[in-house]
């Protein structure tokens, strides 16, 4: 109706002409036309409104149910971790705090993905209820997504790598890892960047997409290995007995008895050379505790060897037996006959002078 009025005003051949005054009959006719238009379309409006309201209600209810289900699943994971911790199996698994952080990260990612899918689908359905053609919108969104994907491919790679690292539990906070580009203790695990603290205290920010391999030194168990180098003339039975006693004592003392997950074993000779022998000592320890156990083993082995008189390579040389005093003139050379110019040997070795010139 308004369009017809505007079109009629726009096609008036004489715009300077005075408009016709609106009478009561014209107003009554316009009101009747508007009422008839509303009466004809109110059902359509009501249907569209109810449809939109139903879509919004279903989307919100579904979002709440999905998020609550994910939260309950994460809480069940935490309770399972708390029940396992403290048992023999719990020593082989990650601690409760690490499991809690990992489950929270997984829950946050799942809740965000679920909300995006549900609300995005609801928004598209609302637009379709208004009879809006979604094909150009979806095509534009696809082109924009491809452009953003090419422009931010490193960011997408880092994000996806971080998600899979968390889901697969490759490492967590407190683990000592070797990420290839850097190594150290994990301080923070993010979806894009992993933060490591090096041996000298430095902080390394490693992008998850750049990590090609992970060496986790804090999962399962570690091995403490010590190579004991002794002289080749030492008694091997005595060396083995002393090493066994050291391993037995360290397995009973605290806190080493908790860090050792197996007895200290003397594996035997690792190599035999002309002047030395290498005896290998090994023990299974808690993850990340092998270096401390190795230092303590070296300390105790050195003290035990000193008490038993076992010499290691590089120690003090053996004392020499005392004999008669050496002749001080033994290093003086005998006088030579060539030292004197009048000796027959010196005259024989001297060159013959040339004959005199007789032509003069």
Secondary structure as GFF3:
##gff-version 3
##sequence-region A 1 360
A	DSSP	alpha_helix	2	10	.	.	.	ID=ss1
A	DSSP	alpha_helix	24	84	.	.	.	ID=ss2
A	DSSP	alpha_helix	88	92	.	.	.	ID=ss3
A	DSSP	alpha_helix	96	129	.	.	.	ID=ss4
A	DSSP	alpha_helix	135	151	.	.	.	ID=ss5
A	DSSP	alpha_helix	153	168	.	.	.	ID=ss6
A	DSSP	beta_strand	176	178	.	.	.	ID=ss7
A	DSSP	beta_strand	183	189	.	.	.	ID=ss8
A	DSSP	beta_strand	193	197	.	.	.	ID=ss9
A	DSSP	beta_strand	203	207	.	.	.	ID=ss10
A	DSSP	three_ten_helix	208	210	.	.	.	ID=ss11
A	DSSP	beta_strand	215	216	.	.	.	ID=ss12
A	DSSP	beta_strand	222	231	.	.	.	ID=ss13
A	DSSP	alpha_helix	236	250	.	.	.	ID=ss14
A	DSSP	alpha_helix	256	259	.	.	.	ID=ss15
A	DSSP	beta_strand	265	272	.	.	.	ID=ss16
A	DSSP	beta_strand	276	285	.	.	.	ID=ss17
A	DSSP	alpha_helix	290	308	.	.	.	ID=ss18
A	DSSP	three_ten_helix	328	331	.	.	.	ID=ss19
A	DSSP	three_ten_helix	337	339	.	.	.	ID=ss20
A	DSSP	alpha_helix	344	349	.	.	.	ID=ss21
###
